[in-house]
Amino acid sequence: AAHQASYPNIQCQNPNVAPLALPPAISTPYQPVEEERNTDEIDPDEVENWMNSIDTIWNQYTKELGAQVEQSEKRKEQEWNDWIYNLKDQWKDFNNFVEQKKKRWIHKKEQDWSAWIKQMENKWITYKEKMDTRLRHASQERPMTQSELRNLEDDIKEEVKKRMIKDYKRWVSISEANLYKWIKKDWEKWKKNKLDEWNKKEWKVSEENYWANKDNQLICGDQFYFLKRKKKNAWEERIKREKEQWNALTRKIEEGYIDKPHNEWEEWKNYKSTWYFKWMKYFLQNFVYSKPINPYF
């Protein structure tokens, strides 16, 4: 008979119930069961690969944004250069306007000159008459020798000559100052209007408003800090460069035209200077003890 494992005889409390039959003994040797792998556990290698992938994507993204900033700056710089170049024709138009206005001004100055000469005639004729009367009274009270009278007349003429020259220089100086004043005024107005025209372009106003907004100020903790810093630096450098170029251009125009002597005025002034000194000499020759004669010739 086959060998059967013996189990202790276990009696149930109820004698009418048959005893529990136990299974036969298992002869298979014991093998430990492997624990199931926790699928929620994170693999460090996978994390590192994932982070490297994110860094690569982020670097590529910021690089593309940086390239966009550079391209945008190149377009804006080219637009500025084109705008400056197109100013040449506009400057020619302004220059023609000033030339025509200057011609009208000199024509009007001719009328002013005639009125001023008439005023000077009346002034010095009146003065001469007073001096004639004073000298006659003086000679009646105390007779003068011919030498004394001649010396006195020479002194009076010299004093009158200085005052007449002073009057002339003052009139010319005021006229010239007015000429340069209105040319300068028109130039400053034109210059301001042109610069405003550039600065009021929609995209430039948008830039100004963006950087003026406190919410757009640079913050070191901002993940876009370096990109914003690059963008703001480019903006500041461009504004500075435009200002320097504009100042250099306008200074060149001022030195070459606005502030230099104007030929038409210089020619007119030279002609009137020659005329005036002849008129003055003619007038002074008959200054004392004679009635004034017509100084025009």
C-alpha positions in Angstrom: 0.0 0.0 0.0 1.2 3.5 -0.8 2.5 5.5 2.1 0.1 8.1 3.4 1.0 11.0 5.6 -0.4 10.7 9.1 -2.4 13.6 10.5 -3.5 13.8 14.1 -7.0 12.5 14.8 -9.0 15.7 15.4 -12.4 15.2 16.8 -15.2 17.7 16.2 -17.3 18.7 19.2 -20.3 17.1 17.4 -19.7 13.3 17.5 -22.2 12.8 14.6 -20.0 14.8 12.2 -17.3 12.9 10.4 -13.8 14.2 11.0 -12.3 16.8 8.5 -10.4 15.2 5.7 -7.0 17.0 5.2 -5.4 17.2 1.7 -2.4 14.9 1.0 1.0 16.3 1.7 2.6 18.5 -1.1 6.0 17.2 -2.1 6.8 20.4 -4.4 9.8 22.2 -2.8 9.2 25.8 -1.5 9.9 28.7 -3.9 9.7 32.4 -2.7 7.3 34.6 -4.7 8.8 37.7 -6.3 7.3 41.0 -5.2 5.5 42.9 -8.0 7.4 45.9 -9.4 5.9 49.3 -8.4 5.0 50.9 -11.7 4.8 54.4 -10.0 8.5 54.5 -9.3 10.4 57.3 -11.3 13.5 56.3 -13.3 16.2 58.9 -12.7 17.6 58.3 -16.2 14.2 59.0 -17.7 13.9 62.2 -15.7 17.3 63.4 -16.8 16.5 62.7 -20.4 13.2 64.5 -20.1 14.8 67.6 -18.5 17.5 67.7 -21.2 14.7 67.6 -23.8 12.9 70.5 -22.1 16.2 72.5 -21.9 16.8 71.9 -25.6 13.3 73.0 -26.6 13.5 76.1 -24.3 17.0 77.1 -25.6 15.8 76.7 -29.2 12.6 78.7 -28.4 14.6 81.6 -26.7 17.1 81.5 -29.6 14.3 82.0 -32.1 12.9 84.8 -30.1 16.3 86.4 -29.9 16.7 86.1 -33.7 13.3 87.8 -34.1 14.5 90.7 -32.0 17.6 91.1 -34.1 15.5 90.9 -37.4 13.0 93.4 -36.0 15.9 95.8 -35.2 17.3 95.5 -38.6 14.0 96.3 -40.2 13.6 99.4 -37.9 17.1 100.6 -38.7 16.4 100.3 -42.4 13.2 102.2 -42.1 15.1 105.0 -40.3 17.7 105.1 -43.0 15.0 105.2 -45.7 13.3 108.0 -43.8 16.5 110.1 -43.5 17.2 109.5 -47.2 13.8 110.8 -48.2 14.3 113.9 -46.2 16.6 115.2 -48.9 13.8 116.1 -51.3 11.8 117.6 -48.4 14.8 119.7 -47.4 15.0 121.0 -50.9 11.4 122.1 -50.8 12.0 123.8 -47.5 15.1 125.5 -48.8 13.2 126.8 -51.9 10.5 128.1 -49.6 13.1 130.0 -47.5 14.8 131.4 -50.6 11.5 132.8 -51.9 10.6 134.2 -48.6 14.1 135.8 -48.3 13.6 137.5 -51.7 10.3 139.0 -50.5 11.9 140.1 -47.3 14.8 141.9 -49.1 12.2 143.6 -51.4 10.4 144.8 -48.3 13.7 145.9 -46.7 14.2 148.2 -49.7 11.0 150.0 -48.7 12.1 150.1 -45.1 15.4 151.5 -46.1 13.9 154.4 -48.0 11.7 155.2 -45.0 14.6 155.1 -42.7 16.8 157.3 -44.9 14.0 159.9 -44.9 13.8 159.6 -41.1 17.6 160.2 -40.8 17.4 163.2 -43.1 14.8 164.8 -41.0 16.7 164.0 -37.8 20.0 165.5 -38.9 18.5 168.5 -40.7 16.7 169.4 -37.5 19.9 168.9 -35.6 21.8 171.0 -38.1 19.4 173.8 -37.8 19.7 173.8 -34.0 23.5 173.8 -34.3 23.4 176.7 -36.8 21.3 178.8 -34.5 23.4 178.0 -31.5 26.7 178.9 -33.3 25.3 182.1 -34.6 24.3 183.1 -31.0 27.7 182.1 -29.7 29.5 184.1 -32.4 27.4 187.1 -31.6 28.2 186.9 -27.9 31.8 186.3 -28.5 33.2 186.7 -31.9 35.4 183.7 -33.1 38.3 183.7 -35.3 38.1 181.7 -38.5 40.4 179.1 -37.0 38.2 178.7 -33.9 35.1 178.5 -36.0 36.6 175.9 -38.3 37.8 173.8 -35.4 34.4 173.9 -33.8 32.7 172.9 -37.1 35.2 170.0 -37.5 34.4 168.8 -34.0 30.7 169.0 -34.6 31.0 167.2 -37.9 33.1 164.4 -36.3 30.6 163.9 -33.6 27.7 163.8 -36.0 29.6 161.4 -38.3 30.1 159.0 -35.4 26.4 159.2 -34.5 25.3 158.7 -38.1 27.6 155.6 -38.4 26.2 154.3 -35.2 22.6 154.8 -36.4 23.4 152.9 -39.6 25.1 150.0 -37.9 22.2 149.7 -35.5 19.7 149.6 -38.3 21.6 147.0 -40.3 22.2 144.9 -37.1 18.5 144.9 -36.2 17.6 144.0 -39.8 20.1 141.2 -40.0 19.1 139.8 -36.7 15.5 139.7 -37.9 16.5 138.0 -41.1 18.4 135.2 -39.2 15.6 135.1 -36.5 12.8 134.2 -38.9 15.0 131.8 -40.9 16.0 130.1 -37.6 12.4 130.1 -36.5 11.2 128.4 -39.7 14.1 126.0 -39.5 13.3 125.0 -35.9 9.7 124.5 -36.8 10.5 122.4 -39.9 13.0 120.3 -37.9 10.5 119.7 -35.0 7.7 118.7 -37.4 9.9 116.2 -39.2 11.2 114.6 -36.0 7.7 114.4 -34.6 6.6 112.8 -37.9 9.1 110.0 -37.2 8.6 109.7 -33.5 4.8 109.5 -33.9 4.9 106.4 -36.1 2.5 103.8 -34.6 5.1 101.2 -33.8 7.4 103.8 -32.1 4.6 105.0 -29.9 3.8 101.4 -29.1 7.4 100.9 -28.0 7.5 104.0 -25.9 4.3 103.0 -24.1 5.5 99.4 -23.6 8.7 100.4 -21.8 7.0 103.2 -19.9 4.5 100.7 -18.4 5.7 99.6 -15.0 4.3 96.1 -15.6 7.0 95.6 -18.3 9.9 96.6 -16.1 12.8 94.0 -16.0 12.6 91.6 -13.1 15.5 89.2 -12.5 13.3 86.3 -11.6 11.4 86.5 -14.8 12.1 83.5 -17.1 12.2 86.0 -20.0 14.5 88.4 -18.2 17.5 88.0 -20.6 15.3 88.2 -23.7 13.6 91.3 -22.4 17.0 92.8 -21.4 18.2 92.2 -24.9 15.1 93.8 -26.4 15.3 96.8 -24.2 19.1 97.3 -24.8 18.5 97.2 -28.5 15.7 99.7 -28.2 17.8 102.1 -26.0 20.8 101.8 -28.4 18.6 102.5 -31.4 17.0 105.6 -29.8 20.5 106.9 -28.9 21.8 106.2 -32.4 18.9 107.9 -34.1 19.4 110.9 -31.8 23.1 111.2 -32.6 22.5 110.8 -36.4 19.7 113.4 -36.3 21.8 115.9 -34.4 24.7 115.4 -36.7 22.5 115.9 -39.8 20.8 119.0 -38.5 24.0 120.5 -37.3 25.5 120.0 -40.7 22.6 121.8 -42.3 22.8 124.7 -39.8 26.5 125.1 -40.3 26.3 124.9 -44.1 23.2 127.1 -44.6 21.2 128.3 -41.7 24.0 130.1 -39.8 26.2 131.1 -42.7 26.0 134.5 -44.4 23.3 134.8 -47.1 24.7 136.1 -50.3 21.7 138.1 -51.4 21.6 140.0 -48.1 25.4 140.5 -48.1 25.3 142.0 -51.6 22.4 144.3 -50.6 24.1 145.3 -47.4 27.4 146.2 -49.2 25.6 148.3 -51.8 23.7 150.2 -49.2 26.8 150.7 -47.1 28.5 152.4 -50.1 25.5 154.5 -50.8 25.1 155.5 -47.1 28.7 156.6 -46.6 28.5 158.7 -49.8 25.2 160.3 -48.6 26.7 160.9 -45.2 29.8 162.6 -46.6 27.7 164.8 -48.9 25.5 165.7 -46.0 28.4 166.6 -43.7 30.1 168.8 -46.2 27.2 171.3 -45.9 26.5 170.8 -42.3 27.2 174.2 -40.7 26.2 177.7 -41.8 24.5 176.6 -44.9 21.1 175.3 -45.8 21.0 171.6 -46.5 21.1 170.6 -50.1 19.5 167.6 -51.7 21.7 164.7 -50.7 20.5 162.3 -53.3 22.6 161.7 -56.3 
